[in-house]
Amino acid sequence: MNKFTESIADVMRYIVNAEMRGQVDPKHHLYPTYLDLRDMFGQVKSHNETLDLDNHIVKTEEYSFGEDKYYYHPKEVANRKWIEALKQND
């Protein structure tokens, strides 16, 4: 698990639970900070990480279908798209 994404989730959880009294409050002065952290999480998360917005916990999805560790590598994704494009042109 990515320690940075976990840290972001910790801060978000603190803001909601300690400062906003357990509910995300759009009127609270820390709400813009909360939104910035949520956006930052989206930018730095791994492809298999998601943020549970109810509990502000990072969830990690395991690979499925026997995918190898390079399945989401940009070059592998581009290769799959290229092969699909070739198949469609036939």
N, C-alpha and C positions, 0 to 999 in steps of 0.2 A: 504494500500500500504506500502511496505517495505521502510522505510526511508533511509536505507543504499543503496539499489539499486537506489533510486531516487538521492542520492548524487553522486553515480558513474555516472549516466546519466548526471547530471549537469556538472561534470568535463569534461566528454567527449564532451558535447555540447560546453563548453567554449573553449576547445582545437580546435575543428573544426571551430567554428564561429569566435573566436577572434585571435587565433594564425595561423590557416591554411586558413583564409579568406574565410570560408564557404564551402570548399571542402576538403574531406579527401585526404591528400597528402602523399603518401608513402615516398617521399624524404625529408619531414620535419623532423627536429630533434626530435619532440615530437611524431612521428608516433609509435615508439616502446611503449611509454607510453600509447598511445591510444589503441594499441592492448592488452596490459596488463590489462587495465581497462575493455575492452570488455570481456576478458577471466575471469576476476574477477566477472563481472556481471553474467556470466554463472554459476559460482560456487556458488553464494550466492542468486540467484533469487529464488522466490517461484515458485511452479509448474504452477501457473496460470499467471506468469509475462513474458512478452516478451519485447525486446528492439527494438524499431523502429529505425533502423540505418540511415534512411534518416533524421529524425528530432531529434534523440537521446532523445526520450520520452519513459518512461516506460508505457506499456499498460497492463492493468489487464483484463484478461478474466474471466467472471463470470462462475460459475458452470452451466453446462447444463444437461439436461436429469434428473433433480431432484436428482443429486448426493448429498450425504451427505458430511459433512465436513471431514470425515475420508476416503473418496474414494481413495486418493493417499497415505494414510499411508502405510509404507512398509509392515506391517503385513496384511493389507487388500489386497494389491497387491499380496502378496505371497499366500493368501487364494484363490484369484480368479485364479491364475495360477495353483494351486494345483487342484482345481475343474475342470478346463479345461483339465488338464492332465488325471484326472480320467475319464472324458467323452470320451477322445480320446482312452483310453485303453479298453473301453467297446465294 
